[in-house]
Each structure stands twice: as structure tokens, then as C-alpha cells.
Amino acid sequence: MIETLKRLDLDLFFWINGHHSPFFDRLEWWMTQTWFWIPLFIVVLFLMIRHYRGKIWGILLCLAFCVFLTDQGSVLIKKQVRRPRPTHAVEIRDQVHVHRYSNGNEYRGGPYGFPSSHAANGFGLTVLLIAFVKPITRHAWWIFPLWVLLSCYTRVYLGVHYPSDICCGALLGMACGFFVLGLYRAGCSLRIIKTNKTNIIKS
């Protein structure tokens, strides 16, 4: 069973990594960069500031805390598992299609790739962003799953992650996202209870 899953993981990796062209090589490289998505998140931030006003600082703190958990958590697991990225795996690294810089150097990422930090960070943020943006516009929540799926796809396309790296990173990210969201909602509930008690005492 384990060997079958490993084979499927490798076959899917090579299928995604092997379907490339000069146009998509450039596009996928751009899409894996943080700066490519800045316009989207500027719009999201503007909408949240306008809707939540003074509460925005608590929301931003939640987002930052979630990224801290997912990023540090994924790095810690990487150091323990020590699974080489496809671009560093001795058995297949010469078969992997990689991004080449203009100076001829190759982008191969760090030595270890399990789980994907990109996936962990992205899915953690997606859980929170869906929850915070739904009250603003109920018809645009799908933008965030689409964003994180496209972002994660680039990691396999560029050869620096197996699909299983992405899946496990996504699970880690969603777990952290729901944990932080639970803390935020618990904090909001406590504030409401405290405010009601204060109002009762004053009345």
C-alpha cells in the first residue's frame, strides 16, 4: 500500500512537472513569488479595513500568528523528517524540469521539502481569510482556495515539491488556521460576555 502511494505520488509529480512550456515556465515562476499576489491582498486588506475598522488589528494579529505557526511548524517537521526535495533527490534530480535564472543558475530550493511551507502558510491563511471575508462579500470566498491551489501547483510544476508535500502542508495549514480562528472567536465571545456584564452592572 505504501509503495503504491509512493508510486502514485511520483507519477503525479512527473506528470505535472513534465507538462511545461516556455510561456508557463515564466508564468509559474511569477505565480510562486509573493509579490505577484500583492495587488489581490491590497484589495482584500482595503475591504477588511473598511468593514472591520478598529477590529482590523486583532484580525491582522491572527493572520500573522497563523503564518508564524504554519511556517515554524513546517520548518520543524522538515528538520525532523529530512525528506529531500525532488530537485535534491539523488535518484531523480537529473530528470526534474527546473527554473533557470537568466545567469544560467537553477532554482532548486532548500534541501528538504516535507511538508511544503508554501502550502501550510497558504492554507492556514485561506481558512482565516474565508472566515473574515465572507461577512463582507459572500460571493467571493472562492478566490482564496483558487489562490492557494494555484500557488501550490507552481511548487510541483517548478519541481521543488512532491504532491504529498503539498497535501501534508495543506493539512498542517488548515489545522493551524482553524486553531487560530477558534482562539479569535473565543476571544470575541469573552469580550461580548464581559461587555454584557458591565452593561448590567451599570444599569
Phi, psi and chi 1 to 4 in degrees:
 res  aa     phi    psi   chi1   chi2   chi3   chi4
   1 MET       -  -47.3 -179.1   63.9  175.8      -
   2 ILE   -61.9  -43.1  -61.4  -62.2      -      -
   3 GLU   -65.2  -36.4  -69.8  -55.8  -44.2      -
   4 THR   -64.0  -43.3  -59.8      -      -      -
   5 LEU   -63.8  -40.5  -69.3  175.3      -      -
   6 LYS   -62.9  -41.2  -73.7 -177.8  178.1  179.0
   7 ARG   -64.6  -43.5 -174.2   72.2 -110.4  171.9
   8 LEU   -63.4  -41.1  -71.7  172.5      -      -
   9 ASP   -60.1  -46.0 -169.9   31.2      -      -
  10 LEU   -69.0  -41.5 -168.0   60.3      -      -
  11 ASP   -63.4  -43.0  -72.1  -14.0      -      -
  12 LEU   -66.3  -38.0 -178.3   56.3      -      -
  13 PHE   -58.7  -50.7  166.5   77.4      -      -
  14 PHE   -68.7  -29.0  -84.6  119.8      -      -
  15 TRP   -66.1  -44.9 -173.2   84.5      -      -
  16 ILE   -71.0  -48.2  -65.6  173.1      -      -
  17 ASN   -66.8  -27.5  179.6 -107.7      -      -
  18 GLY   -83.8  -17.7      -      -      -      -
  19 HIS   -90.8   83.5  -76.0   74.2      -      -
  20 HIS  -132.2  162.9   55.9   84.1      -      -
  21 SER  -153.1  161.8   68.1      -      -      -
  22 PRO   -54.9  -40.5  -28.4   36.0      -      -
  23 PHE   -63.7  -50.7  170.6   76.3      -      -
  24 PHE   -71.9  -27.1  -78.9  106.5      -      -
  25 ASP   -58.2  -44.8  -73.9   -7.8      -      -
  26 ARG   -71.1  -45.1  179.1   66.5   59.8   87.2
  27 LEU   -63.1  -46.7  178.8   61.6      -      -
  28 GLU   -64.8  -33.5  -60.8  -68.0  -27.1      -
  29 TRP   -65.1  -43.8  174.1 -110.1      -      -
  30 TRP   -62.7  -43.8  -73.3  -13.7      -      -
  31 MET   -69.0  -19.1  -70.5  172.5   62.8      -
  32 THR   -85.3   -8.0 -154.7      -      -      -
  33 GLN   -88.7  142.4  -53.2  -61.4  -42.9      -
  34 THR   -60.8  -40.6  -58.0      -      -      -
  35 TRP   -62.0  -26.4   58.2 -100.4      -      -
  36 PHE   -61.4  -31.4 -177.4   86.2      -      -
  37 TRP   -98.3    1.8  -57.6  100.7      -      -
  38 ILE   -56.8  -45.1  -73.2  177.5      -      -
  39 PRO   -55.8  -41.3  -26.4   35.9      -      -
  40 LEU   -60.0  -46.1  168.2   63.6      -      -
  41 PHE   -78.3  -20.7  -73.4  101.5      -      -
  42 ILE   -66.1  -42.9  -72.7  176.5      -      -
  43 VAL   -63.8  -44.3  173.0      -      -      -
  44 VAL   -61.9  -44.2  171.8      -      -      -
  45 LEU   -62.7  -42.1 -179.8   60.1      -      -
  46 PHE   -60.1  -45.3  171.1   76.2      -      -
  47 LEU   -63.8  -40.2  -68.2  174.2      -      -
  48 MET   -70.3  -39.2  -71.6 -160.5  -58.4      -
  49 ILE   -62.3  -43.6  -70.1  173.7      -      -
  50 ARG   -66.0  -34.1 -169.7  172.7   65.8  174.4
  51 HIS   -83.7  -46.7  180.0   79.6      -      -
  52 TYR   -91.4  -20.8  -70.6  104.2      -      -
  53 ARG    51.9 -115.7  -60.6 -176.1 -177.3  -83.8
  54 GLY   -64.9  -21.3      -      -      -      -
  55 LYS   -78.0   -8.8  -65.2  179.8 -178.7  178.5
  56 ILE   -61.2  -30.7 -169.9   63.6      -      -
  57 TRP   -66.7  -37.7  -63.9  110.8      -      -
  58 GLY   -65.5  -38.4      -      -      -      -
  59 ILE   -67.2  -44.1  -68.2  172.5      -      -
  60 LEU   -63.0  -37.0  -67.2  178.3      -      -
  61 LEU   -63.9  -40.9 -178.5   60.9      -      -
  62 CYS   -61.7  -44.6  -75.7      -      -      -
  63 LEU   -62.0  -43.7  -65.9  171.6      -      -
  64 ALA   -65.6  -42.0      -      -      -      -
  65 PHE   -64.4  -38.8 -177.8   50.5      -      -
  66 CYS   -63.5  -45.3 -177.0      -      -      -
  67 VAL   -63.2  -38.3  170.5      -      -      -
  68 PHE   -59.3  -46.9  172.2   79.3      -      -
  69 LEU   -64.6  -46.8  -70.4  178.8      -      -
  70 THR   -69.1  -41.1   54.4      -      -      -
  71 ASP   -68.4  -51.0 -166.0   63.5      -      -
  72 GLN   -68.0  -36.9  -65.9  -56.0  -55.1      -
  73 GLY   -63.0  -44.6      -      -      -      -
  74 SER   -67.4  -38.1   60.4      -      -      -
  75 VAL   -65.6  -40.6  169.3      -      -      -
  76 LEU   -62.0  -43.7  179.9   62.5      -      -
  77 ILE   -65.4  -40.8  -64.3  172.5      -      -
  78 LYS   -55.9  -43.6  -83.0  178.7 -177.5  153.5
  79 LYS   -68.2  -27.8  -69.8  179.5  179.1  178.3
  80 GLN   -83.7  -43.5  -62.9  -59.1  -44.8      -
  81 VAL   -78.2  -42.7  176.1      -      -      -
  82 ARG    58.2   46.1  -59.2  170.1   69.9   87.3
  83 ARG   -88.4  119.2 -178.0 -167.4 -168.7 -172.1
  84 PRO   -62.8  145.0  -21.2   33.8      -      -
  85 ARG   -64.5  159.1  -65.2  177.3 -171.9  -92.6
  86 PRO   -55.3  -35.3  -25.2   33.7      -      -
  87 THR   -72.0  -10.9   48.5      -      -      -
  88 HIS  -117.6   -5.9  -68.3  -76.4      -      -
  89 ALA   -72.4  120.1      -      -      -      -
  90 VAL   -55.7  -37.8  176.4      -      -      -
  91 GLU   -68.0  -29.8  -56.1   84.9   -2.4      -
  92 ILE  -128.6   -7.1   64.6  168.8      -      -
  93 ARG   -56.9  -29.4   63.2 -173.6  179.2 -169.5
  94 ASP   -78.3  -11.4  -66.3  -27.6      -      -
  95 GLN   -96.6   -7.7  -54.9  170.7   49.0      -
  96 VAL   -84.2  132.2  177.7      -      -      -
  97 HIS   -80.4  122.9  176.3   72.2      -      -
  98 VAL  -122.5  161.1  -62.7      -      -      -
  99 HIS   -77.3  136.1  173.9   77.8      -      -
 100 ARG  -112.3  130.9  -69.9 -177.3 -178.8  -84.1
 101 TYR   -74.4  167.9  -61.9  103.5      -      -
 102 SER   -62.9  -24.1   56.0      -      -      -
 103 ASN   -87.9    3.1   60.9    6.8      -      -
 104 GLY    96.2  -13.2      -      -      -      -
 105 ASN   -69.1  156.1  -68.7  -22.7      -      -
 106 GLU  -108.4  143.7  -63.4  177.5  -19.9      -
 107 TYR   -90.0  114.3  172.2   66.2      -      -
 108 ARG  -124.7   -2.5  -68.9 -176.5  173.4  -91.7
 109 GLY    70.5 -178.5      -      -      -      -
 110 GLY   -70.4  176.1      -      -      -      -
 111 PRO   -67.3  -33.7   22.7  -32.9      -      -
 112 TYR  -116.7  146.3  -53.5  122.1      -      -
 113 GLY  -129.6    0.6      -      -      -      -
 114 PHE  -109.4  120.1 -178.9   89.5      -      -
 115 PRO   -88.5  171.9   33.3  -34.9      -      -
 116 SER   -73.0  122.9  165.0      -      -      -
 117 SER   -69.2  -34.9  -65.8      -      -      -
 118 HIS   -57.8  -46.5  -93.1   73.6      -      -
 119 ALA   -67.1  -43.3      -      -      -      -
 120 ALA   -61.6  -49.4      -      -      -      -
 121 ASN   -62.4  -45.8  -64.8  -18.3      -      -
 122 GLY   -64.7  -45.5      -      -      -      -
 123 PHE   -72.4  -32.6  -85.7   90.0      -      -
 124 GLY   -62.0  -46.3      -      -      -      -
 125 LEU   -65.3  -37.0  -73.5  175.8      -      -
 126 THR   -61.3  -43.2  -66.4      -      -      -
 127 VAL   -57.0  -46.7  168.6      -      -      -
 128 LEU   -71.1  -42.7  -65.9  175.1      -      -
 129 LEU   -65.2  -38.9  -72.3  171.0      -      -
 130 ILE   -60.2  -45.4  -71.3  174.8      -      -
 131 ALA   -64.0  -39.0      -      -      -      -
 132 PHE   -83.9  -26.3  -68.1  136.3      -      -
 133 VAL   -91.4  -24.9  172.0      -      -      -
 134 LYS   -55.3  -41.6 -100.3 -167.0  171.9 -177.2
 135 PRO   -64.6  -20.8  -23.0   35.2      -      -
 136 ILE   -84.1  -48.5  -57.5  173.2      -      -
 137 THR  -148.8  111.7  167.8      -      -      -
 138 ARG   -74.7   -7.9  -66.2 -177.6  178.1  -83.3
 139 HIS  -105.2    6.3  -54.8  -68.3      -      -
 140 ALA  -121.4    8.6      -      -      -      -
 141 TRP   -61.5  -28.4   63.7  -90.9      -      -
 142 TRP   -65.2  -16.6   55.6  -92.3      -      -
 143 ILE   -60.7  -37.5  -69.6  174.9      -      -
 144 PHE   -73.8  -44.7  -56.6  111.2      -      -
 145 PRO   -59.4  -38.8  -25.7   35.2      -      -
 146 LEU   -63.2  -43.8  178.8   61.4      -      -
 147 TRP   -59.2  -49.7  157.0   68.6      -      -
 148 VAL   -69.6  -34.1   74.0      -      -      -
 149 LEU   -67.7  -41.7  -71.4  172.8      -      -
 150 LEU   -64.4  -42.9  -72.5  173.4      -      -
 151 SER   -62.0  -42.5  179.5      -      -      -
 152 CYS   -70.9  -34.9  -72.1      -      -      -
 153 TYR   -59.3  -38.0  179.8   85.4      -      -
 154 THR   -60.5  -31.4   68.2      -      -      -
 155 ARG   -68.0  -36.7  -50.5  -53.9  -68.7  161.4
 156 VAL   -76.8  -42.2 -177.5      -      -      -
 157 TYR   -56.4  -41.3 -178.0   96.2      -      -
 158 LEU   -79.3   -5.2  -66.3  170.1      -      -
 159 GLY    86.4    8.6      -      -      -      -
 160 VAL   -98.2   -2.7  -68.6      -      -      -
 161 HIS  -145.6  144.8  -79.2  -62.3      -      -
 162 TYR   -80.3  156.4  -63.4  101.5      -      -
 163 PRO   -55.2  -35.2  -29.0   36.9      -      -
 164 SER   -66.3  -30.8   57.1      -      -      -
 165 ASP   -60.8  -42.7  -63.8  -19.4      -      -
 166 ILE   -66.3  -46.7  -59.4  -62.2      -      -
 167 CYS   -61.4  -44.6  -68.9      -      -      -
 168 CYS   -71.1  -35.2  -68.4      -      -      -
 169 GLY   -63.9  -38.4      -      -      -      -
 170 ALA   -64.0  -42.2      -      -      -      -
 171 LEU   -63.2  -43.3  -69.2  174.0      -      -
 172 LEU   -61.4  -45.5  173.2   62.7      -      -
 173 GLY   -62.3  -44.9      -      -      -      -
 174 MET   -65.8  -37.3  -73.1 -171.3  -72.2      -
 175 ALA   -62.0  -45.1      -      -      -      -
 176 CYS   -66.7  -40.1  -68.7      -      -      -
 177 GLY   -61.2  -46.7      -      -      -      -
 178 PHE   -68.2  -33.3  -77.2  115.1      -      -
 179 PHE   -63.1  -48.7  171.8   70.4      -      -
 180 VAL   -66.3  -40.0  174.1      -      -      -
 181 LEU   -61.9  -39.1 -176.7   59.6      -      -
 182 GLY   -62.9  -41.7      -      -      -      -
 183 LEU   -62.2  -43.2  -69.7  179.0      -      -
 184 TYR   -62.6  -46.3  175.6   80.9      -      -
 185 ARG   -67.7  -35.4  -73.2  174.8  172.2  169.4
 186 ALA   -64.6  -41.3      -      -      -      -
 187 GLY   -63.3  -40.5      -      -      -      -
 188 CYS   -64.1  -41.0  -70.7      -      -      -
 189 SER   -63.8  -41.7  -62.9      -      -      -
 190 LEU   -63.6  -38.9  -72.3  174.0      -      -
 191 ARG   -64.6  -40.8  -80.8 -160.9  -57.2  -88.9
 192 ILE   -63.8  -44.6  -68.2  171.4      -      -
 193 ILE   -61.8  -43.4  -67.0  171.5      -      -
 194 LYS   -63.7  -41.4 -174.0  176.9  179.0  179.5
 195 THR   -64.9  -42.1  -59.8      -      -      -
 196 ASN   -63.7  -40.5  -70.3  -20.1      -      -
 197 LYS   -64.0  -41.2  -76.4 -176.6  176.9 -179.9
 198 THR   -63.2  -42.4  -58.3      -      -      -
 199 ASN   -65.1  -38.3  -68.2  -24.8      -      -
 200 ILE   -64.5  -43.5  -69.0  172.0      -      -
 201 ILE   -62.2  -42.6  -67.7  171.0      -      -
 202 LYS   -67.7  -33.0  -73.3 -179.2  178.5  179.6
 203 SER   -79.4      -   61.2      -      -      -
